[in-house]
Amino acid sequence: MAQDSAKDIDPGDAEHREVGKGLLEDDMSPSSSMAHLYRGEIHRMTLWRERLDRTSNWAVIVMSGILTWGFSGRNRPHYILLLGIAALVAFLIMEGQRYRGYDLWRGRVRTLQKNVFAYGLDPSTGLENPTWRKTLSQDYRTPVIKISREEAIAHRLRRIYLLLFLIMLSAWAIRVTAFASTPWPASAAIGAVPGLLVIGILVALYLLAVFVAVRPRTWRAEDELHARDIGKHR
């Protein structure tokens, strides 16, 4: 009879019960352990969010300083604004790398929110991911970056950097046209580098940035703000 009962047990259910074995021992409150885990992940996510914001703030500060100095006199060289664009590229690459780390922690937080707290508040909707415990356990055992550098950079371009690049490009265009002593496009020259070549490099750079930001892709980042039904549950 015992053998028949053992045969009736779904191997998947038995395996499911083994996931997290030891987490819910009698001397360890499940609510307390989950609360500590969730609070720790929130802390990590917040820390990486602050790192992202700090990089963006420095990008804006550097850009503002360069614009102020570049337009403080008619004799200021226009290529200082191009150095500002180069600085924005450096900040963008740095911020993209930090965004990949931020996505790792946010993904864990969203997994707990969707499969623990949302399910606890309303079990009738079912689980977001029935195998979430296995997935989260594997992520704790061997953490890996979930998104590519290109996707991370695309996120930051869409959020802030396309606007910053547009501001710097507009300022440079004004500087080499309205404030230049030589006609355009010769006014865009930098030393022995002709103006048309400088303009061509800028056009290629900006077209690449727009392509990376808007090209169709499967977004892998844990970003619920991409949903089209904003305000649906209010």
Protein Blocks (a to p, Z undefined) as FASTA:
>chain_A
ZZmmmmmpcfklmmmmmgophjlgfklcfklmmmmmmmmmmmmmmmmmmmmmmmmmmmmm
mmmmmmmmmmmpfklcfklmmmmmmmmmmmmmmmmmmmmmmmmmmmmmmmmmmmmmmmmm
mmmnopfblklmmmmmmmmmmgcdfbdfklmmmmmmmmmmmmmmmmmmmmmmmmmmmmpc
bdcfklmpghjbcfklmmmmmmmmmmmmmmmmmgccddfbdcfklpmkghklZZ
